[in-house]
Amino acid sequence: NFDVPGPMTRNVADAAALLGAMAAGGPDDRDAATAESRGPPGYDYVAGLATRRDGVRLGYEPDSSARFQQALTNLSSLGFELVPIEPDDTQQVSILEIGLVFNEFKAGLNDYLANVAGPGLPVQDLTGIILYNHEHGVTEQEQLIASDLTPGLIPLADATALPVVLAARNRADAMFADNEIAAMVALGGDHVSLGAAAGYPTVAVPAGYEGDSPQGLTFFGPAFSEAALLSYAYAYEQATMARVPPTVLEGAFAAAACGGI
């Protein structure tokens, strides 16, 4: 019910193409969450990408940082209509999901390992993963262990998640409707938790660096607005080309991945 990642790519066009490939099958009988699956014709998310979005209303919460102000200027030059919105603490309804994620994670993972993953795996459940990690020197497993302490029951996960999901959707739907906006834009993950709790999409695109820290501009929209959000992100990306490829890798990772080259 919560925090389902989508494509992670180097640019928006690749994300659109990969999402289309992932979604092309439509509903999956093994996954009730896909029953209402909707997308553009043929799940072709690339076809809707455009470099201007004239008249599209984007909401934003005031942020005086130079990076965000520059992003707003860029968006305005692309035809977006920017709508300031007062911060609203009711968006914090999304924090209710935190206490439910551990049980749901265990339930979903155990079900996947038992019914989908196939034979031949060295582990059969979350407990097995923890033991396998321990045997191979992994020491930081606090969240996995906390999850394994829960019942891990799918009916319990679904029943407890439903009120949180509906509350988050009601809050998000009201925000979009009351302000007559197509999406919210923010620097960083201001609305990521609300979107995760609601099951609504968010698209993030590079917005440059603050010192050594990469910054992302996020577009958060209503249910099934992936095609629109990708087009907004694409327009911003093409106008700014803000992605800077990393030039430094953590030493141990580089040695393991590159064979010491």
ABEGO torsion letter per residue (X at the ends): XBGBBBBBBABAAAAAAAAAAAAAAEBBAABAAAAABBBBBGGBAAAABBABBBGBBBBBBBBABAAAAAAAAAAAAAGBBBBBBBBBAAAAAAAAAAAAAAAAAAAAAAAAAAAAAEBGBABABAAAAAAAAAAAGBABAAAAAAAAABAGBAAAAAAAAAAAAAAAAAAAAAAAAAAGBABBBBBEAAAAAAAAAAGBBBBBBBAEBBEABBBBBBBBBBBGAAAAAAAAAAAAAAAAGABBBBABBBAAAAAAAAGGX
